[in-house]
Amino acid sequence: MQVALQSVAAATAALLFSIGINAKEADLPCGAYRLAYYELGTLYFTDRQGNPGGVDYEVAQELSKRTGCKFLAVLESRVRTWEQFSRNALDLTLSAIPSREREKTAEFVPYLKGRTFVVARADVAERARTLQSFSADQKLTVAVVKGFSYGPYFDAWLQQMRQQRRIVEASDFNIAVKLFEHGRADAILVNPFSLPVLGRNENTASQYRIVYWQNDDIAVGALAMSRTRIPESDRKRLRDALASMLRDGTIESIVGRHMGEAVARELIFNGNDIQRRKPTERKLKQVDAKPASQ
């Protein structure tokens, strides 16, 4: 019997080591930490019964399972999320885009990647195939989410657009979509995970086009951890668990369930740049992404 128990203990320790956690760490308390979700496309949503789901929800569940860390989930806007980070009132968030300012208060561990691109009405897409041509038409406006970072390339451009009062700002992405669909803005910035929201209404989706403006930015989605509220030991525990989820294909499987297996690998962060894509245009309904069931 003693031999059997030792064998079980050894197997358990081996399993914990394989997912990036040792037996001592697994026994230590971790949390409870306040984790802010942001409702966006396939990243986080609630279904008609109010049940949460999405890539970030499943990532958080797996992180908790592998580390033993407890999370207290809250739903916040991006503005409130970063405002709370700035005053040390929040512990964690997911699919966060790093910036120099944010890195002062949070440590970022990337696990997703993707390019930001523009969705516009067909007539606008035809005459605004580049950022320069869109900028030159002073009548054109773009819908964005307040407090959201779109990466250095687009953030710099949006600053110029804001000075020209050509920004239509919304508190969250769903409202930004409604403003765009009702003609309050001529274009909207999206990423692969938020795109399915625009594809839900087949009647309007056929009127839009995706326009790829040539840029080298690859926006990453990262686990953001408070540098002051979470001790280094717990941050390491979460870092190691997330790294193991990338190594063993767990993140890719999660993304595949919500975005389709064909594109999942392209959306997983691996530290390598993807090839620059030429500016092009295609119909919204041709996007190979599964709309989240909400």
ZAVO-703275 format. One record per residue (C-alpha): residue number from 1; x, y, z; residue in three letters. Coordinates in nm, 3 decimals, decimal comma. Example, Ala and Ser with C-alpha at 12.3 -4.5 7.8 and 13.67 -1.06 7.14 Angstrom:
+-----+---------+---------+---------+--------+
: num :      px :      py :      pz : residu :
+-----+---------+---------+---------+--------+
:   1 :   1,230 :  -0,450 :   0,780 :    ALA :
:   2 :   1,367 :  -0,106 :   0,714 :    SER :
+-----+---------+---------+---------+--------+
! end
This chain:
+-----+---------+---------+---------+--------+
: num :      px :      py :      pz : residu :
+-----+---------+---------+---------+--------+
:   1 :   0,000 :   0,000 :   0,000 :    MET :
:   2 :   0,284 :   0,236 :   0,084 :    GLN :
:   3 :   0,441 :   0,173 :  -0,254 :    VAL :
:   4 :   0,113 :   0,249 :  -0,428 :    ALA :
:   5 :   0,072 :   0,578 :  -0,242 :    LEU :
:   6 :   0,427 :   0,678 :  -0,325 :    GLN :
:   7 :   0,362 :   0,597 :  -0,689 :    SER :
:   8 :   0,051 :   0,812 :  -0,688 :    VAL :
:   9 :   0,241 :   1,096 :  -0,521 :    ALA :
:  10 :   0,520 :   1,071 :  -0,775 :    ALA :
:  11 :   0,274 :   1,068 :  -1,064 :    ALA :
:  12 :   0,093 :   1,371 :  -0,925 :    THR :
:  13 :   0,420 :   1,562 :  -0,884 :    ALA :
:  14 :   0,517 :   1,471 :  -1,240 :    ALA :
:  15 :   0,184 :   1,598 :  -1,370 :    LEU :
:  16 :   0,217 :   1,927 :  -1,184 :    LEU :
:  17 :   0,570 :   1,970 :  -1,314 :    PHE :
:  18 :   0,457 :   1,900 :  -1,670 :    SER :
:  19 :   0,210 :   2,192 :  -1,657 :    ILE :
:  20 :   0,465 :   2,427 :  -1,507 :    GLY :
:  21 :   0,381 :   2,403 :  -1,136 :    ILE :
:  22 :   0,561 :   2,213 :  -0,863 :    ASN :
:  23 :   0,386 :   2,038 :  -0,575 :    ALA :
:  24 :   0,485 :   2,301 :  -0,317 :    LYS :
:  25 :   0,339 :   2,585 :  -0,526 :    GLU :
:  26 :   0,013 :   2,397 :  -0,579 :    ALA :
:  27 :  -0,042 :   2,376 :  -0,201 :    ASP :
:  28 :   0,013 :   2,748 :  -0,141 :    LEU :
:  29 :  -0,282 :   2,989 :  -0,133 :    PRO :
:  30 :  -0,318 :   3,204 :  -0,446 :    CYS :
:  31 :  -0,577 :   3,480 :  -0,450 :    GLY :
:  32 :  -0,858 :   3,541 :  -0,451 :    ALA :
:  33 :  -0,771 :   3,796 :  -0,722 :    TYR :
:  34 :  -1,011 :   4,033 :  -0,896 :    ARG :
:  35 :  -1,016 :   3,946 :  -1,266 :    LEU :
:  36 :  -1,178 :   4,192 :  -1,508 :    ALA :
:  37 :  -1,334 :   4,054 :  -1,825 :    TYR :
:  38 :  -1,415 :   4,276 :  -2,121 :    TYR :
:  39 :  -1,712 :   4,176 :  -2,338 :    GLU :
:  40 :  -1,582 :   4,153 :  -2,694 :    LEU :
:  41 :  -1,687 :   3,914 :  -2,968 :    GLY :
:  42 :  -1,558 :   3,562 :  -2,914 :    THR :
:  43 :  -1,323 :   3,667 :  -2,633 :    LEU :
:  44 :  -1,594 :   3,701 :  -2,370 :    TYR :
:  45 :  -1,972 :   3,685 :  -2,394 :    PHE :
:  46 :  -2,280 :   3,564 :  -2,211 :    THR :
:  47 :  -2,542 :   3,346 :  -2,377 :    ASP :
:  48 :  -2,918 :   3,395 :  -2,361 :    ARG :
:  49 :  -2,930 :   3,213 :  -2,028 :    GLN :
:  50 :  -2,664 :   3,444 :  -1,885 :    GLY :
:  51 :  -2,387 :   3,183 :  -1,887 :    ASN :
:  52 :  -2,036 :   3,319 :  -1,954 :    PRO :
:  53 :  -1,819 :   3,186 :  -2,234 :    GLY :
:  54 :  -1,546 :   3,274 :  -2,480 :    GLY :
:  55 :  -1,172 :   3,239 :  -2,528 :    VAL :
:  56 :  -1,076 :   3,449 :  -2,225 :    ASP :
:  57 :  -1,330 :   3,281 :  -2,000 :    TYR :
:  58 :  -1,191 :   2,937 :  -2,085 :    GLU :
:  59 :  -0,831 :   3,057 :  -2,050 :    VAL :
:  60 :  -0,908 :   3,189 :  -1,701 :    ALA :
:  61 :  -1,079 :   2,863 :  -1,600 :    GLN :
:  62 :  -0,778 :   2,661 :  -1,713 :    GLU :
:  63 :  -0,535 :   2,896 :  -1,539 :    LEU :
:  64 :  -0,727 :   2,854 :  -1,215 :    SER :
:  65 :  -0,730 :   2,478 :  -1,256 :    LYS :
:  66 :  -0,356 :   2,453 :  -1,320 :    ARG :
:  67 :  -0,240 :   2,699 :  -1,055 :    THR :
:  68 :  -0,498 :   2,668 :  -0,781 :    GLY :
:  69 :  -0,541 :   3,046 :  -0,798 :    CYS :
:  70 :  -0,888 :   3,176 :  -0,721 :    LYS :
:  71 :  -1,040 :   3,455 :  -0,931 :    PHE :
:  72 :  -1,326 :   3,692 :  -0,851 :    LEU :
:  73 :  -1,473 :   3,778 :  -1,191 :    ALA :
:  74 :  -1,602 :   4,126 :  -1,273 :    VAL :
:  75 :  -1,719 :   4,270 :  -1,604 :    LEU :
:  76 :  -1,565 :   4,610 :  -1,682 :    GLU :
:  77 :  -1,517 :   4,853 :  -1,967 :    SER :
:  78 :  -1,161 :   4,900 :  -2,087 :    ARG :
:  79 :  -1,160 :   5,255 :  -1,948 :    VAL :
:  80 :  -1,254 :   5,136 :  -1,600 :    ARG :
:  81 :  -1,014 :   4,842 :  -1,619 :    THR :
:  82 :  -0,708 :   5,059 :  -1,680 :    TRP :
:  83 :  -0,827 :   5,329 :  -1,443 :    GLU :
:  84 :  -0,844 :   5,065 :  -1,168 :    GLN :
:  85 :  -0,500 :   4,931 :  -1,259 :    PHE :
:  86 :  -0,359 :   5,285 :  -1,235 :    SER :
:  87 :  -0,480 :   5,321 :  -0,875 :    ARG :
:  88 :  -0,397 :   4,962 :  -0,772 :    ASN :
:  89 :  -0,760 :   4,852 :  -0,742 :    ALA :
:  90 :  -0,753 :   4,556 :  -0,983 :    LEU :
:  91 :  -0,544 :   4,241 :  -1,007 :    ASP :
:  92 :  -0,587 :   4,084 :  -1,350 :    LEU :
:  93 :  -0,736 :   4,117 :  -1,695 :    THR :
:  94 :  -0,711 :   3,918 :  -2,018 :    LEU :
:  95 :  -0,658 :   3,988 :  -2,390 :    SER :
:  96 :  -0,488 :   4,311 :  -2,284 :    ALA :
:  97 :  -0,277 :   4,511 :  -2,528 :    ILE :
:  98 :   0,050 :   4,633 :  -2,371 :    PRO :
:  99 :   0,165 :   4,994 :  -2,383 :    SER :
: 100 :   0,444 :   5,182 :  -2,210 :    ARG :
: 101 :   0,199 :   5,351 :  -1,976 :    GLU :
: 102 :   0,021 :   5,028 :  -1,885 :    ARG :
: 103 :   0,345 :   4,842 :  -1,825 :    GLU :
: 104 :   0,419 :   5,076 :  -1,535 :    LYS :
: 105 :   0,148 :   4,907 :  -1,330 :    THR :
: 106 :   0,099 :   4,568 :  -1,496 :    ALA :
: 107 :   0,310 :   4,277 :  -1,619 :    GLU :
: 108 :   0,198 :   4,141 :  -1,957 :    PHE :
: 109 :   0,220 :   3,779 :  -2,070 :    VAL :
: 110 :   0,105 :   3,746 :  -2,436 :    PRO :
: 111 :  -0,093 :   3,447 :  -2,559 :    TYR :
: 112 :  -0,291 :   3,582 :  -2,859 :    LEU :
: 113 :  -0,202 :   3,786 :  -3,163 :    LYS :
: 114 :  -0,377 :   3,943 :  -3,459 :    GLY :
: 115 :  -0,387 :   4,242 :  -3,687 :    ARG :
: 116 :  -0,624 :   4,532 :  -3,646 :    THR :
: 117 :  -0,810 :   4,612 :  -3,965 :    PHE :
: 118 :  -1,084 :   4,837 :  -4,093 :    VAL :
: 119 :  -1,442 :   4,750 :  -4,182 :    VAL :
: 120 :  -1,619 :   5,009 :  -4,396 :    ALA :
: 121 :  -1,925 :   5,041 :  -4,617 :    ARG :
: 122 :  -1,860 :   4,916 :  -4,970 :    ALA :
: 123 :  -1,856 :   5,265 :  -5,122 :    ASP :
: 124 :  -1,612 :   5,394 :  -4,857 :    VAL :
: 125 :  -1,386 :   5,089 :  -4,893 :    ALA :
: 126 :  -1,365 :   5,148 :  -5,267 :    GLU :
: 127 :  -1,225 :   5,500 :  -5,232 :    ARG :
: 128 :  -1,032 :   5,451 :  -4,905 :    ALA :
: 129 :  -0,804 :   5,159 :  -4,983 :    ARG :
: 130 :  -0,518 :   5,311 :  -4,782 :    THR :
: 131 :  -0,489 :   5,499 :  -4,457 :    LEU :
: 132 :  -0,371 :   5,802 :  -4,652 :    GLN :
: 133 :  -0,676 :   5,808 :  -4,882 :    SER :
: 134 :  -0,913 :   5,771 :  -4,586 :    PHE :
: 135 :  -0,735 :   6,051 :  -4,400 :    SER :
: 136 :  -0,751 :   6,281 :  -4,704 :    ALA :
: 137 :  -1,131 :   6,264 :  -4,715 :    ASP :
: 138 :  -1,220 :   6,504 :  -4,436 :    GLN :
: 139 :  -1,581 :   6,388 :  -4,424 :    LYS :
: 140 :  -1,500 :   6,028 :  -4,324 :    LEU :
: 141 :  -1,520 :   5,923 :  -3,957 :    THR :
: 142 :  -1,423 :   5,608 :  -3,768 :    VAL :
: 143 :  -1,588 :   5,440 :  -3,468 :    ALA :
: 144 :  -1,364 :   5,331 :  -3,179 :    VAL :
: 145 :  -1,399 :   5,211 :  -2,821 :    VAL :
: 146 :  -1,299 :   5,455 :  -2,552 :    LYS :
: 147 :  -0,987 :   5,345 :  -2,364 :    GLY :
: 148 :  -0,905 :   5,071 :  -2,616 :    PHE :
: 149 :  -0,556 :   5,038 :  -2,762 :    SER :
: 150 :  -0,536 :   4,931 :  -3,128 :    TYR :
: 151 :  -0,157 :   4,907 :  -3,145 :    GLY :
: 152 :   0,107 :   5,175 :  -3,222 :    PRO :
: 153 :   0,021 :   5,210 :  -3,592 :    TYR :
: 154 :  -0,348 :   5,278 :  -3,545 :    PHE :
: 155 :  -0,317 :   5,457 :  -3,211 :    ASP :
: 156 :  -0,094 :   5,720 :  -3,371 :    ALA :
: 157 :  -0,337 :   5,762 :  -3,660 :    TRP :
: 158 :  -0,636 :   5,785 :  -3,428 :    LEU :
: 159 :  -0,467 :   6,064 :  -3,238 :    GLN :
: 160 :  -0,456 :   6,266 :  -3,560 :    GLN :
: 161 :  -0,818 :   6,178 :  -3,637 :    MET :
: 162 :  -0,919 :   6,285 :  -3,287 :    ARG :
: 163 :  -0,756 :   6,625 :  -3,338 :    GLN :
: 164 :  -0,965 :   6,661 :  -3,654 :    GLN :
: 165 :  -1,281 :   6,559 :  -3,463 :    ARG :
: 166 :  -1,334 :   6,258 :  -3,687 :    ARG :
: 167 :  -1,364 :   6,001 :  -3,408 :    ILE :
: 168 :  -1,697 :   5,853 :  -3,301 :    VAL :
: 169 :  -1,627 :   5,713 :  -2,956 :    GLU :
: 170 :  -1,830 :   5,447 :  -2,776 :    ALA :
: 171 :  -1,810 :   5,301 :  -2,426 :    SER :
: 172 :  -1,792 :   4,943 :  -2,558 :    ASP :
: 173 :  -1,759 :   4,754 :  -2,885 :    PHE :
: 174 :  -2,125 :   4,656 :  -2,917 :    ASN :
: 175 :  -2,227 :   5,021 :  -2,901 :    ILE :
: 176 :  -1,954 :   5,112 :  -3,152 :    ALA :
: 177 :  -2,099 :   4,850 :  -3,389 :    VAL :
: 178 :  -2,448 :   4,998 :  -3,356 :    LYS :
: 179 :  -2,315 :   5,347 :  -3,429 :    LEU :
: 180 :  -2,141 :   5,213 :  -3,739 :    PHE :
: 181 :  -2,443 :   5,012 :  -3,856 :    GLU :
: 182 :  -2,671 :   5,317 :  -3,815 :    HIS :
: 183 :  -2,441 :   5,533 :  -4,027 :    GLY :
: 184 :  -2,299 :   5,745 :  -3,744 :    ARG :
: 185 :  -1,947 :   5,644 :  -3,856 :    ALA :
: 186 :  -1,806 :   5,546 :  -4,196 :    ASP :
: 187 :  -1,568 :   5,278 :  -4,067 :    ALA :
: 188 :  -1,488 :   5,079 :  -3,756 :    ILE :
: 189 :  -1,166 :   4,919 :  -3,629 :    LEU :
: 190 :  -1,189 :   4,548 :  -3,552 :    VAL :
: 191 :  -0,972 :   4,247 :  -3,480 :    ASN :
: 192 :  -1,030 :   3,880 :  -3,567 :    PRO :
: 193 :  -1,206 :   3,813 :  -3,236 :    PHE :
: 194 :  -1,449 :   4,104 :  -3,262 :    SER :
: 195 :  -1,526 :   4,060 :  -3,633 :    LEU :
: 196 :  -1,798 :   3,794 :  -3,583 :    PRO :
: 197 :  -2,016 :   4,056 :  -3,412 :    VAL :
: 198 :  -2,043 :   4,241 :  -3,744 :    LEU :
: 199 :  -2,127 :   3,922 :  -3,929 :    GLY :
: 200 :  -2,438 :   3,832 :  -3,727 :    ARG :
: 201 :  -2,680 :   4,038 :  -3,931 :    ASN :
: 202 :  -2,666 :   3,894 :  -4,284 :    GLU :
: 203 :  -2,871 :   4,181 :  -4,425 :    ASN :
: 204 :  -2,618 :   4,445 :  -4,322 :    THR :
: 205 :  -2,301 :   4,234 :  -4,335 :    ALA :
: 206 :  -2,322 :   4,208 :  -4,714 :    SER :
: 207 :  -2,294 :   4,588 :  -4,733 :    GLN :
: 208 :  -1,955 :   4,600 :  -4,560 :    TYR :
: 209 :  -1,601 :   4,528 :  -4,669 :    ARG :
: 210 :  -1,283 :   4,448 :  -4,479 :    ILE :
: 211 :  -0,998 :   4,676 :  -4,585 :    VAL :
: 212 :  -0,641 :   4,580 :  -4,491 :    TYR :
: 213 :  -0,417 :   4,884 :  -4,459 :    TRP :
: 214 :  -0,054 :   4,792 :  -4,493 :    GLN :
: 215 :   0,120 :   4,803 :  -4,155 :    ASN :
: 216 :   0,365 :   4,594 :  -3,956 :    ASP :
: 217 :   0,173 :   4,603 :  -3,629 :    ASP :
: 218 :   0,080 :   4,274 :  -3,469 :    ILE :
: 219 :  -0,143 :   4,349 :  -3,173 :    ALA :
: 220 :  -0,099 :   4,096 :  -2,893 :    VAL :
: 221 :  -0,355 :   3,988 :  -2,638 :    GLY :
: 222 :  -0,194 :   3,931 :  -2,302 :    ALA :
: 223 :  -0,263 :   3,832 :  -1,945 :    LEU :
: 224 :  -0,209 :   4,154 :  -1,747 :    ALA :
: 225 :  -0,112 :   4,116 :  -1,379 :    MET :
: 226 :  -0,081 :   4,395 :  -1,124 :    SER :
: 227 :   0,283 :   4,447 :  -1,026 :    ARG :
: 228 :   0,188 :   4,570 :  -0,679 :    THR :
: 229 :  -0,117 :   4,363 :  -0,581 :    ARG :
: 230 :   0,008 :   4,022 :  -0,699 :    ILE :
: 231 :   0,336 :   3,897 :  -0,549 :    PRO :
: 232 :   0,607 :   3,776 :  -0,784 :    GLU :
: 233 :   0,561 :   3,416 :  -0,666 :    SER :
: 234 :   0,199 :   3,411 :  -0,785 :    ASP :
: 235 :   0,280 :   3,599 :  -1,105 :    ARG :
: 236 :   0,543 :   3,335 :  -1,181 :    LYS :
: 237 :   0,290 :   3,062 :  -1,112 :    ARG :
: 238 :   0,047 :   3,218 :  -1,360 :    LEU :
: 239 :   0,324 :   3,289 :  -1,615 :    ARG :
: 240 :   0,441 :   2,928 :  -1,604 :    ASP :
: 241 :   0,087 :   2,791 :  -1,635 :    ALA :
: 242 :   0,010 :   3,012 :  -1,936 :    LEU :
: 243 :   0,339 :   2,910 :  -2,099 :    ALA :
: 244 :   0,248 :   2,543 :  -2,052 :    SER :
: 245 :  -0,095 :   2,605 :  -2,208 :    MET :
: 246 :   0,078 :   2,749 :  -2,513 :    LEU :
: 247 :   0,323 :   2,459 :  -2,532 :    ARG :
: 248 :   0,072 :   2,177 :  -2,499 :    ASP :
: 249 :  -0,180 :   2,323 :  -2,746 :    GLY :
: 250 :  -0,449 :   2,412 :  -2,491 :    THR :
: 251 :  -0,470 :   2,776 :  -2,603 :    ILE :
: 252 :  -0,491 :   2,671 :  -2,968 :    GLU :
: 253 :  -0,773 :   2,427 :  -2,886 :    SER :
: 254 :  -0,966 :   2,697 :  -2,698 :    ILE :
: 255 :  -0,927 :   2,945 :  -2,983 :    VAL :
: 256 :  -1,024 :   2,677 :  -3,235 :    GLY :
: 257 :  -1,353 :   2,613 :  -3,060 :    ARG :
: 258 :  -1,454 :   2,978 :  -3,093 :    HIS :
: 259 :  -1,281 :   3,089 :  -3,413 :    MET :
: 260 :  -1,247 :   2,771 :  -3,616 :    GLY :
: 261 :  -0,953 :   2,533 :  -3,633 :    GLU :
: 262 :  -0,843 :   2,668 :  -3,972 :    ALA :
: 263 :  -0,737 :   3,007 :  -3,829 :    VAL :
: 264 :  -0,660 :   2,914 :  -3,467 :    ALA :
: 265 :  -0,285 :   2,868 :  -3,513 :    ARG :
: 266 :  -0,254 :   3,208 :  -3,681 :    GLU :
: 267 :  -0,403 :   3,375 :  -3,372 :    LEU :
: 268 :  -0,170 :   3,217 :  -3,115 :    ILE :
: 269 :   0,121 :   3,428 :  -2,993 :    PHE :
: 270 :   0,459 :   3,272 :  -3,061 :    ASN :
: 271 :   0,690 :   3,574 :  -3,067 :    GLY :
: 272 :   0,741 :   3,563 :  -3,443 :    ASN :
: 273 :   0,612 :   3,829 :  -3,680 :    ASP :
: 274 :   0,372 :   3,720 :  -3,949 :    ILE :
: 275 :   0,435 :   3,831 :  -4,306 :    GLN :
: 276 :   0,311 :   4,173 :  -4,406 :    ARG :
: 277 :  -0,013 :   4,148 :  -4,595 :    ARG :
: 278 :  -0,084 :   4,363 :  -4,898 :    LYS :
: 279 :  -0,375 :   4,608 :  -4,875 :    PRO :
: 280 :  -0,681 :   4,431 :  -5,006 :    THR :
: 281 :  -1,053 :   4,410 :  -4,971 :    GLU :
: 282 :  -1,302 :   4,131 :  -4,934 :    ARG :
: 283 :  -1,664 :   4,079 :  -4,840 :    LYS :
: 284 :  -1,744 :   4,053 :  -4,472 :    LEU :
: 285 :  -1,948 :   3,737 :  -4,520 :    LYS :
: 286 :  -1,639 :   3,552 :  -4,644 :    GLN :
: 287 :  -1,463 :   3,567 :  -4,306 :    VAL :
: 288 :  -1,390 :   3,220 :  -4,169 :    ASP :
: 289 :  -1,482 :   3,282 :  -3,807 :    ALA :
: 290 :  -1,756 :   3,135 :  -3,594 :    LYS :
: 291 :  -1,989 :   3,395 :  -3,441 :    PRO :
: 292 :  -2,014 :   3,359 :  -3,065 :    ALA :
: 293 :  -2,347 :   3,227 :  -2,944 :    SER :
: 294 :  -2,483 :   3,511 :  -2,737 :    GLN :
+-----+---------+---------+---------+--------+
! end
